[in-house]
Amino acid sequence: MPVDNERAGAGGDAGTGLPGTRRPGGRTARTRAAVRDAVLAGLAEHGYPGLTVEYVAEHSGVHKTTLYRRWGGVDGLVADTLDLAGEDSWAAPDTGSLEGDLRALAMEVLRAFDDAATAAPSSAVIAAAFQSERAAQALRAYYTERFARCEAIVDRAVVRGELPGPREAVDGGALVRAASAPLFFRLFITREGLDATAVEQAVAVTLAAARAGVFMRDG
């Protein structure tokens, strides 16, 4: 799920990657969105080490004095980009089955990183989290909130009888993470890239583990 300039402004759907955000009205919101777009462009073009306040000022039209005063520097700019990414209306897929929902989530990751144009901003933001503690905290908060939304998938699966209950006994966050973790491992650790086979394997393994009760909480 990309964080590219077009989707970030238009509010495209995304899930376990980094989605776009809606662009609310008002001068402050427009300024924040312009700054966000410039940060994403700069990260994609130069990476975190090459991103500067001067670059963001030039590409956003916001004076660097304002950027320093409001965001404090590059770390603050990247963190706010992630904060803004989390202010969207994305909801977890509802396909009618746990298998379908997990596949839909995994396919969002595949589609996002299969296209170089959409993959560059998301990859750059994730890379920034390895170099900036503030960016890492913002990325962790983003994913914590994103996976919390995904717990609706587990709620529905328990109601349908696809998973053992009661609902509170199932660690929904761990289940959803299990479906996406192998994909991000291939993308950012082994650098193998993704294909449909990798998606199906991740879904099948997660589904089998869920049905076997692996994600039941102790006690």
Helices and strands as residue ranges (DSSP letters): H 5-10, H 27-50, H 53-60, H 64-71, H 74-85, H 98-114, H 116-129, H 133-159, G 167-169, H 172-188, H 196-211
